[in-house]
Structures are given as structure tokens and as C-alpha cells.
Amino acid sequence: MAQPHTPTPADLQKGVTEAQPSGERGRTALAVGVVEKIAGMAAREVSGIHALGSGFSRTFGAMRDRVPGSKSSVGRGIKAEVGEKQTAIDIALVVEYGVVIPRLAAEVRANIIEAVERMTGLEVVEVNIAVNDVHLPDEPDEMEEEAPSSSDRRPRVQ
């Protein structure tokens, strides 16, 4: 009978961790991006979050999202470390003005832990939350652009 595979340093650099629940035959590989996406979706379910990520990552992500063929990153603003049986998650976010930040952080943390543990089987050992900004009601989004006037528009195709 083969011994369970222990990830090598090369495996961890590739961002893939293998989890094998007892009693199963074979391995399941979890990429770090999987945990980050699950955590991102779980965080976005909580009311009171304006955006995920720092100002720089949101600006860079907005530019990347405008490139034809690129896909928006659900895991933006989230960094995960994934081991064989455990994971740790760091998340940066911008909150809406008026929310009680400690209550919001507790709800985000609980939602992320529940979703990641349920979907991956990994134990979430910590979720660190960095609140980088407060979005005021009268502030425009950084990702919004003013619509160009009809005189400024060039035909996109000819």
C-alpha cells in the first residue's frame, strides 16, 4: 500500500497542496487560488463590504479587468497559505461608512471559515482582516470612469 504523498517544497511553490481524508484512495490537490476564491466569495456575501483589496490592488485589478480576454479575480485582496490539513487566510477590504467594523470583521471571519472548511475539508487556523479604507456615500468608486462624451468617442471597430 502506498504512503500518502507529502508535498515537497516544489509542490508548495506551485501553490498546490494535496489533502487526503482518511479512508479514501487517491489524492485531491487543492491550489491556493481555490481557497482564495472561496474566501473571496464568502467575504462578498457579507453586507457592509464595499470592495476587497488595498487601493493599489483594486486599481491594478481594474486595469487588468479592462484587458480583452482577462477575467476578474474573485480572490483579489486575499492571500492564503495552504498546508496538508490547514489553511490561514489574510484579507484586505474596504468597508461602507456606518458599519460597525468589529461586528463586520467577526461576520466576515465566520463566513470565510464556514465556507472554506465546508468546501475544502481544511481546518482554517486563522483569518486576518485588514480594513484599509472606509467608502463614503458621496465618493465615486475608484474603478468608475466618467462616460466619454459623444464627441470624444471613436468608433471601436471599422
C-alpha positions in Angstrom: 0.0 0.0 0.0 1.4 3.4 -1.0 2.2 6.0 1.7 0.3 9.3 1.5 2.2 11.9 -0.6 3.8 14.7 1.5 4.1 17.9 -0.5 7.7 18.8 -1.4 8.9 22.4 -1.3 8.5 22.5 -5.1 4.8 21.5 -4.7 4.2 24.3 -2.2 5.9 26.8 -4.5 3.5 25.8 -7.2 0.6 26.6 -4.8 -0.8 23.1 -4.8 -1.5 21.1 -1.7 -2.7 17.6 -1.5 -5.3 16.6 1.0 -6.3 13.0 1.7 -9.1 12.4 4.1 -8.6 9.1 5.9 -10.2 6.1 4.3 -10.1 7.4 0.7 -8.0 6.0 -2.1 -6.1 8.6 -4.1 -5.3 12.3 -3.5 -7.1 15.5 -4.0 -4.9 18.5 -5.0 -6.0 22.0 -3.8 -4.4 25.0 -5.4 -4.0 28.1 -3.2 -6.2 30.0 -5.7 -9.1 27.7 -4.9 -9.0 28.7 -1.2 -8.6 32.3 -2.1 -11.7 32.3 -4.4 -13.8 30.5 -1.9 -12.8 33.0 0.8 -13.4 35.9 -1.6 -16.9 34.7 -2.4 -17.7 34.1 1.2 -16.5 37.6 2.2 -18.6 39.3 -0.6 -21.7 37.7 0.9 -21.4 39.9 4.0 -23.3 43.2 3.8 -21.2 46.3 4.5 -18.1 45.5 2.4 -17.5 47.9 -0.4 -14.5 46.2 -2.0 -11.8 43.7 -1.4 -8.1 44.6 -1.6 -5.9 47.5 -1.0 -6.2 50.7 -3.1 -3.2 49.6 -5.3 -4.5 46.0 -5.8 -8.0 47.4 -6.7 -6.6 49.9 -9.2 -4.3 47.3 -10.8 -7.1 44.8 -10.9 -9.4 47.3 -12.5 -6.9 47.9 -15.2 -6.3 44.1 -15.7 -10.1 43.6 -15.9 -10.3 46.0 -18.9 -7.8 43.9 -20.9 -9.8 41.9 -23.5 -9.8 38.3 -22.6 -8.9 38.8 -19.0 -11.1 37.5 -16.2 -11.8 39.4 -13.0 -10.2 37.9 -9.9 -12.6 36.8 -7.2 -9.7 36.2 -4.9 -8.4 39.8 -5.2 -7.4 41.2 -1.8 -7.0 37.7 -0.4 -3.8 35.7 0.4 -3.9 32.2 1.6 -1.4 29.7 2.9 -2.4 26.1 2.4 -0.9 23.1 4.1 -1.8 19.5 4.1 -4.6 19.8 6.6 -4.8 23.5 7.5 -5.0 26.9 5.9 -4.5 30.5 7.0 -6.1 33.5 5.2 -5.3 37.2 5.1 -7.9 39.5 3.6 -7.8 43.3 2.9 -11.1 45.1 2.5 -12.8 48.5 2.2 -15.9 48.9 4.3 -19.0 51.1 3.8 -19.3 54.1 6.0 -21.5 53.5 9.0 -20.9 49.8 9.6 -19.6 48.6 12.9 -16.2 47.3 11.9 -15.6 44.8 14.7 -19.0 43.2 14.1 -18.4 43.2 10.3 -15.0 41.6 10.8 -16.4 38.9 13.0 -19.1 38.1 10.4 -16.6 38.0 7.5 -14.3 35.8 9.5 -17.1 33.4 10.5 -18.4 33.2 6.9 -15.0 32.6 5.4 -14.2 29.9 8.0 -17.5 28.1 7.4 -17.2 28.2 3.6 -13.6 27.1 3.3 -13.9 24.3 5.9 -17.1 23.0 4.3 -15.9 23.1 0.7 -12.3 22.0 1.2 -12.1 20.0 4.3 -9.2 22.0 5.5 -9.1 23.5 9.0 -8.9 27.3 8.9 -6.5 28.2 11.7 -6.8 32.0 11.3 -8.4 34.7 9.2 -6.6 38.0 9.5 -8.6 41.0 8.3 -7.1 44.4 7.4 -9.6 47.2 6.9 -7.7 49.6 4.5 -10.4 52.2 3.9 -13.9 53.4 4.5 -16.0 54.2 1.5 -18.1 57.4 2.0 -21.5 57.6 0.3 -20.6 60.6 -1.8 -17.2 59.2 -3.0 -17.0 57.7 -6.5 -15.7 54.3 -6.9 -12.0 54.2 -8.0 -13.0 51.8 -10.8 -15.7 54.1 -12.2 -14.8 56.2 -15.2 -16.7 59.2 -16.4 -18.6 58.3 -19.5 -16.9 60.0 -22.5 -19.0 62.5 -24.4 -20.3 61.5 -27.8 -17.8 63.9 -29.4 -14.8 62.1 -27.7 -15.9 58.7 -28.8 -14.0 57.0 -31.6 -15.6 54.0 -33.3 -14.2 50.9 -31.7 -14.4 48.9 -34.9 -14.2 49.9 -38.5 
